[in-house]
Amino acid sequence: MKQLFMHASLLALCAAAAPAAAQDTATDSGRSSLTDEIVVTATRNRLSVQDVGVSVSAFTGEQLKTVGISDSTQIIQITPGLQNPQSNSGATSSYSIRGVTQTDFGFSQEAPVALYVDDVYQANQTGAQFQLFDIERVEVLRGPQGTLFGRNATGGLVHFVTARPSDELGGYLEAGYGSYDRFKIEGAINLPLSDKVALRASAIGDFHDDIAENRTGSDLWNRKEYGGRVQLLLKPTDELSVLLNVRGGKRRNTGTPYDHRVATPTGFGGSGEYDLSPGAVDLFGFAEPDNDPFTVSIDDVSASRAKSWGVSGTLAWELGDVTLHSITDYSKIDVLLREDSDVQPGEFFHFVGAGKQSQFSQELRLSENTGALRWTIGGFYLRLRGDFDQRGLITDLGYGVDEQLALYAVDTDSYSVFGQVEYDLSDTVTITGGLRWIRDKKSQVYENFFLIDGVPDKIPFGASGSPNLVDFAGKDAQSIYAARAQINFKPNDDMLVYASYNRGVKGFGYNAPVDPSGSPLFVDPVTFDPAPTANAAFKFEDETLNAFELGLKSTFGNGIGRFNVAAFYYKYDNYQALNLSGITQIITNNDARMYGLDAELFLNPLQGMDIVFGAALLDTKVEDVNVGGVILDREVAYAPSAHLTGLIRQEWTVADGTLAAQVNGSYTGKHWLGLSNAAVLREKGYVIANARLSYTLPSETVTVAVFANNLADKKYRTLAFDLAGFFGLVENQFGRPREFGASVSFRF
């Protein structure tokens, strides 16, 4: 890794993050959209990304379509340093930026990388996957965010901004067909109802047949998803606007399959290794007959259902030089999922999870963005109420129980005030300072017990005969703070150099393990009574990330290209680290450190040509991780040592229309799929390549396209559970195989 960083500067000259672009562009007619100048709101002001002292990648909705990005999880393909760990057969996901992540597959945890849609924070990780339709842009901000946005986040944020109503009649309709009988249709219409009122309605449906074959039952890995939103924009005066947003979505999918591989414990820290000996079977006497990850043998098809809806109101009011923003939101999500966790024909252990969570948030901001002194102050309130049911269905194990239930309710109330000030010391030097104070109040009531079918009462368990394996009731309130200090040096219009310090924080929380018996912190392994340490183990403390960053942004060749680079060092105190012991997930506090480099270079060397490269280099260490009773330093999960992206696109004028051909791809370097760093969790580096060919008619209203994703049909893992010591196997989840498709869109 040290050698890798020694050559980082050279690599950065030819590797770059995918371009950030947005609306309000000013470009030559001969320049294609992928190299347009950028306008983002990363600092709550509309600025060119080249003038923002933050490591940002951003893309317009048109760019996302150009590179074939159709859902929220796929932006990792074009954003260096961004990963998207998924669990629960693909039903739950979160983002990882620069190695900062949280991969607890329970339903109640908030992620350290915040997700926003139209300035509204999205707390629930089961709602982090959604189709992208009628999108204006997406912004990915690296590093702690605490002094400007609603919810504080240690790792960064991902912000999707949808297209707003406007005063022009228009819209679009797009339909596509592809592999596995995939049919997708989306569209939007914009209606100016008067000079002060506009309405925009948009919707999507995405459906495809099963990808994976099941030898012993129904096939799986299909998609049935649809959603929509209606927005009403009111502008009673030139100074006041109010945007009402009502949205909803529903999915009913069979899950991503788990590939079954026989494994045995190594005896070193409880980690597993594959058992490749002839005739090897798991602890239930089963082994998959082939190595095809998309062919399984399960008796209960994994499936997920989710329904979500929400309503929000956004107010912007110009009061002279000061602007007031108010963002009010209420939303609900209802999730049910089921998976065959033993990954074989026998009914040994299946998992069912259900959750209902409501969210209310209110953000108020005052800002003044004229003159040498610019400032923003604000307040944020978040209220979460959730009831969750996670259970293991246990059959044929001879233990005399049929279900193990984990029932819990989690309430969160968070209050915060924040502010940031920028001051121009001169025409070339600007200093920035910011603070945030947060008060988190959380409570959890949790119980874990066993039931036998037909018996109404809990089954006594352990030496004491207690009806509960373990239970917990906790309530606490804590205050934490975030801070920012930065200096920008801009010697000319084409260069920005910045140095920053960020103190990022994330509040305390509570563990909610599906089966607490796998950790002696929860359950005594001899008596199976609650361990003396159980109450303490349920709570994990707040984490603090001290982030130091040095960056350069430059434009050269009279706008022909841009080169941006940022180096960072993270000192993590009480990092909320997720580990897995059997099927017991537990978050503990461990110190950690991370350092690395992000770079971006994009060029428009010839008329109609875009060349884009990206690089993110990373080195991580988490200290004193308990791996099966052995204390070890480990690398962070889902944190590849190198993540490279690239795109080449050429446009030609053909028959007065525009023909475009492109190839894009990404390289994800070696990384671990779990904090234990077990041998079976090491994923080798891999390359994913995509291709697209499109033609836009002279009217510029109709575009037809053909595409191929995962062109080489690369098989790569996106998730793995090391259950060598529990089931004698490893569960592996793989990314989507090669897909072909075609689409046609009409704009009016």
Rosetta blueprint (number, residue, H / E / L):
1 M L
2 K H
3 Q H
4 L H
5 F H
6 M H
7 H L
8 A H
9 S H
10 L H
11 L H
12 A H
13 L L
14 C L
15 A L
16 A L
17 A L
18 A L
19 P L
20 A L
21 A L
22 A L
23 Q L
24 D L
25 T L
26 A L
27 T L
28 D L
29 S L
30 G L
31 R L
32 S L
33 S H
34 L H
35 T H
36 D L
37 E L
38 I L
39 V L
40 V E
41 T L
42 A L
43 T L
44 R L
45 N L
46 R L
47 L E
48 S L
49 V H
50 Q H
51 D H
52 V L
53 G L
54 V L
55 S L
56 V E
57 S E
58 A E
59 F E
60 T E
61 G H
62 E H
63 Q H
64 L H
65 K H
66 T H
67 V L
68 G L
69 I L
70 S L
71 D E
72 S H
73 T H
74 Q H
75 I H
76 I H
77 Q H
78 I L
79 T L
80 P L
81 G L
82 L E
83 Q E
84 N L
85 P L
86 Q E
87 S E
88 N L
89 S L
90 G L
91 A L
92 T E
93 S E
94 S L
95 Y L
96 S E
97 I E
98 R L
99 G L
100 V E
101 T L
102 Q L
103 T L
104 D L
105 F L
106 G L
107 F L
108 S L
109 Q L
110 E L
111 A L
112 P L
113 V E
114 A E
115 L E
116 Y E
117 V E
118 D L
119 D L
120 V E
121 Y E
122 Q E
123 A L
124 N L
125 Q H
126 T H
127 G H
128 A L
129 Q L
130 F L
131 Q E
132 L L
133 F L
134 D L
135 I E
136 E E
137 R E
138 V E
139 E E
140 V E
141 L E
142 R E
143 G L
144 P L
145 Q E
146 G L
147 T L
148 L L
149 F L
150 G L
151 R L
152 N L
153 A E
154 T L
155 G L
156 G E
157 L E
158 V E
159 H E
160 F E
161 V E
162 T E
163 A L
164 R L
165 P L
166 S L
167 D L
168 E L
169 L L
170 G E
171 G E
172 Y E
173 L E
174 E E
175 A E
176 G E
177 Y E
178 G E
179 S H
180 Y H
181 D H
182 R E
183 F E
184 K E
185 I E
186 E E
187 G E
188 A E
189 I E
190 N E
191 L E
192 P E
193 L L
194 S L
195 D L
196 K L
197 V E
198 A E
199 L E
200 R E
201 A E
202 S E
203 A E
204 I E
205 G E
206 D E
207 F E
208 H E
209 D L
210 D L
211 I L
212 A E
213 E E
214 N E
215 R L
216 T L
217 G L
218 S L
219 D L
220 L E
221 W L
222 N L
223 R E
224 K E
225 E E
226 Y E
227 G E
228 G E
229 R E
230 V E
231 Q E
232 L E
233 L E
234 L E
235 K L
236 P L
237 T L
238 D L
239 E L
240 L E
241 S E
242 V E
243 L E
244 L E
245 N E
246 V E
247 R E
248 G E
249 G E
250 K E
251 R E
252 R E
253 N E
254 T E
255 G L
256 T L
257 P L
258 Y E
259 D E
260 H E
261 R E
262 V E
263 A E
264 T E
265 P E
266 T L
267 G L
268 F L
269 G L
270 G L
271 S L
272 G E
273 E E
274 Y E
275 D L
276 L L
277 S L
278 P L
279 G L
280 A L
281 V L
282 D L
283 L L
284 F L
285 G L
286 F L
287 A L
288 E L
289 P L
290 D L
291 N L
292 D L
293 P L
294 F L
295 T E
296 V E
297 S L
298 I L
299 D L
300 D L
301 V L
302 S L
303 A E
304 S E
305 R E
306 A E
307 K E
308 S E
309 W E
310 G E
311 V E
312 S E
313 G E
314 T E
315 L E
316 A E
317 W E
318 E E
319 L E
320 G L
321 D L
322 V E
323 T E
324 L E
325 H E
326 S E
327 I E
328 T E
329 D E
330 Y E
331 S E
332 K E
333 I E
334 D E
335 V E
336 L E
337 L E
338 R E
339 E E
340 D L
341 S L
342 D L
343 V L
344 Q L
345 P L
346 G L
347 E L
348 F L
349 F E
350 H E
351 F E
352 V E
353 G E
354 A E
355 G E
356 K E
357 Q E
358 S E
359 Q E
360 F E
361 S E
362 Q E
363 E E
364 L E
365 R E
366 L E
367 S E
368 E E
369 N L
370 T L
371 G L
372 A L
373 L E
374 R E
375 W E
376 T E
377 I E
378 G E
379 G E
380 F E
381 Y E
382 L E
383 R E
384 L E
385 R E
386 G E
387 D E
388 F E
389 D E
390 Q E
391 R E
392 G E
393 L E
394 I E
395 T L
396 D L
397 L L
398 G L
399 Y L
400 G L
401 V L
402 D L
403 E E
404 Q E
405 L E
406 A E
407 L E
408 Y E
409 A E
410 V E
411 D E
412 T E
413 D E
414 S E
415 Y E
416 S E
417 V E
418 F E
419 G E
420 Q E
421 V E
422 E E
423 Y E
424 D E
425 L L
426 S L
427 D L
428 T L
429 V E
430 T E
431 I E
432 T E
433 G E
434 G E
435 L E
436 R E
437 W E
438 I E
439 R E
440 D E
441 K E
442 K E
443 S E
444 Q E
445 V E
446 Y E
447 E E
448 N E
449 F E
450 F E
451 L E
452 I L
453 D L
454 G L
455 V L
456 P L
457 D L
458 K L
459 I L
460 P L
461 F E
462 G L
463 A L
464 S L
465 G L
466 S E
467 P L
468 N E
469 L E
470 V E
471 D E
472 F E
473 A E
474 G E
475 K E
476 D E
477 A E
478 Q E
479 S E
480 I E
481 Y E
482 A E
483 A E
484 R E
485 A E
486 Q E
487 I E
488 N E
489 F E
490 K E
491 P E
492 N E
493 D L
494 D L
495 M E
496 L E
497 V E
498 Y E
499 A E
500 S E
501 Y E
502 N E
503 R E
504 G E
505 V E
506 K E
507 G L
508 F L
509 G E
510 Y E
511 N L
512 A L
513 P L
514 V L
515 D L
516 P H
517 S H
518 G H
519 S L
520 P L
521 L L
522 F L
523 V E
524 D L
525 P L
526 V L
527 T L
528 F L
529 D L
530 P E
531 A L
532 P L
533 T L
534 A H
535 N H
536 A H
537 A H
538 F H
539 K E
540 F E
541 E L
542 D L
543 E E
544 T E
545 L E
546 N E
547 A E
548 F E
549 E E
550 L E
551 G E
552 L E
553 K E
554 S E
555 T E
556 F E
557 G L
558 N L
559 G L
560 I L
561 G E
562 R E
563 F E
564 N E
565 V E
566 A E
567 A E
568 F E
569 Y E
570 Y E
571 K E
572 Y E
573 D E
574 N E
575 Y E
576 Q E
577 A E
578 L E
579 N E
580 L E
581 S E
582 G L
583 I L
584 T E
585 Q E
586 I E
587 I E
588 T E
589 N E
590 N E
591 D E
592 A E
593 R E
594 M E
595 Y E
596 G E
597 L E
598 D E
599 A E
600 E E
601 L E
602 F E
603 L E
604 N L
605 P L
606 L L
607 Q L
608 G L
609 M E
610 D E
611 I E
612 V E
613 F E
614 G E
615 A E
616 A E
617 L E
618 L E
619 D E
620 T E
621 K E
622 V E
623 E E
624 D E
625 V E
626 N E
627 V E
628 G L
629 G L
630 V E
631 I E
632 L E
633 D E
634 R E
635 E L
636 V L
637 A L
638 Y L
639 A L
640 P L
641 S L
642 A E
643 H E
644 L E
645 T E
646 G E
647 L E
648 I E
649 R E
650 Q E
651 E E
652 W E
653 T E
654 V E
655 A L
656 D L
657 G E
658 T E
659 L E
660 A E
661 A E
662 Q E
663 V E
664 N E
665 G E
666 S E
667 Y E
668 T E
669 G L
670 K L
671 H E
672 W E
673 L L
674 G L
675 L L
676 S L
677 N L
678 A L
679 A H
680 V H
681 L H
682 R E
683 E E
684 K L
685 G L
686 Y E
687 V E
688 I E
689 A E
690 N E
691 A E
692 R E
693 L E
694 S E
695 Y E
696 T E
697 L L
698 P L
699 S L
700 E L
701 T L
702 V E
703 T E
704 V E
705 A E
706 V E
707 F E
708 A E
709 N E
710 N L
711 L L
712 A L
713 D L
714 K L
715 K L
716 Y L
717 R E
718 T E
719 L E
720 A E
721 F E
722 D E
723 L E
724 A L
725 G L
726 F L
727 F L
728 G L
729 L E
730 V E
731 E E
732 N E
733 Q E
734 F E
735 G L
736 R L
737 P L
738 R L
739 E E
740 F E
741 G E
742 A E
743 S E
744 V E
745 S E
746 F E
747 R E
748 F L
